[in-house]
Amino acid sequence: MKAAISLVIALVVIVFHYWACRRPPKYWYVGGIIPFAWIIFLAVLFFNGMINLAEDWKTILFPTVIVFLMWAEGHEVAKKKEIAKMKAKDI
């Protein structure tokens, strides 16, 4: 049951992050909510001694890179949409 709840929570976070990353460039910081929360979460775990960087670096690095790449890719998509809207208005 715990695994199912964890999976549902992970899916909700991923869907929210995907949605938040594609907000207009004016709201670029909305897509940063999940990466910021992830970094805070890792810092809390590290300072409480629950993370050993020598052993856990792969488990930490992979999700961190994925989250930041999703944010960067979503921001680029949002900028392209904004430019397309501006070009459509100019015509």
C-alpha positions as CSV (number, residue, x, y, z in Angstrom):
1,M,0.0,0.0,0.0
2,K,2.9,2.4,0.8
3,A,4.4,1.7,-2.6
4,A,1.1,2.6,-4.3
5,I,0.7,5.8,-2.4
6,S,4.3,6.8,-3.2
7,L,3.7,6.1,-6.8
8,V,0.6,8.3,-6.9
9,I,2.4,11.1,-5.1
10,A,5.3,10.8,-7.6
11,L,2.9,11.0,-10.5
12,V,1.1,14.0,-9.1
13,V,4.5,15.8,-8.6
14,I,5.6,15.0,-12.1
15,V,2.4,16.1,-13.7
16,F,2.4,19.3,-11.7
17,H,6.0,19.9,-12.6
18,Y,5.3,19.3,-16.3
19,W,2.4,21.8,-16.2
20,A,4.3,24.4,-14.2
21,C,7.3,24.3,-16.5
22,R,5.1,25.3,-19.5
23,R,3.7,28.5,-18.0
24,P,4.4,31.7,-20.0
25,P,7.9,33.1,-19.6
26,K,6.4,35.8,-17.4
27,Y,5.8,33.1,-14.8
28,W,9.2,31.3,-15.2
29,Y,9.5,30.8,-11.4
30,V,6.4,28.5,-11.2
31,G,8.4,25.8,-12.9
32,G,11.1,26.2,-10.3
33,I,8.9,25.1,-7.4
34,I,9.7,21.4,-7.7
35,P,13.5,21.8,-8.3
36,F,13.7,24.2,-5.3
37,A,11.7,21.8,-3.1
38,W,13.9,18.9,-4.3
39,I,17.1,20.8,-3.3
40,I,15.6,21.7,0.1
41,F,14.6,18.1,0.6
42,L,18.1,16.8,-0.3
43,A,19.7,19.4,2.0
44,V,17.4,18.3,4.9
45,L,18.3,14.7,4.4
46,F,22.0,15.5,4.1
47,F,22.1,17.5,7.3
48,N,20.2,14.9,9.2
49,G,22.7,12.3,8.1
50,M,20.3,10.3,6.0
51,I,22.4,10.7,2.8
52,N,25.9,9.4,2.2
53,L,27.2,11.2,-0.9
54,A,29.8,8.5,-1.6
55,E,27.0,5.8,-1.8
56,D,24.0,7.8,-2.9
57,W,25.3,10.1,-5.5
58,K,23.7,8.3,-8.4
59,T,20.3,8.2,-6.7
60,I,20.6,12.0,-6.0
61,L,22.1,13.1,-9.4
62,F,19.7,11.3,-11.7
63,P,16.4,12.9,-10.4
64,T,18.1,16.2,-9.9
65,V,19.2,16.3,-13.6
66,I,15.8,15.2,-14.8
67,V,14.0,17.8,-12.8
68,F,16.2,20.6,-14.0
69,L,16.2,19.4,-17.6
70,M,12.4,19.3,-17.6
71,W,12.3,22.9,-16.3
72,A,14.8,24.1,-18.9
73,E,13.0,22.3,-21.8
74,G,9.5,23.6,-20.6
75,H,10.8,27.1,-20.4
76,E,12.2,26.9,-23.9
77,V,8.8,25.6,-25.2
78,A,7.0,28.4,-23.4
79,K,9.3,31.0,-24.9
80,K,8.7,29.6,-28.4
81,K,4.9,29.7,-27.9
82,E,5.2,33.3,-26.7
83,I,7.2,34.3,-29.8
84,A,4.8,32.5,-32.1
85,K,1.9,34.5,-30.5
86,M,3.8,37.7,-31.0
87,K,4.4,36.9,-34.6
88,A,0.8,36.0,-35.2
89,K,-0.3,39.4,-33.8
90,D,2.2,41.2,-36.0
91,I,0.7,39.7,-39.2
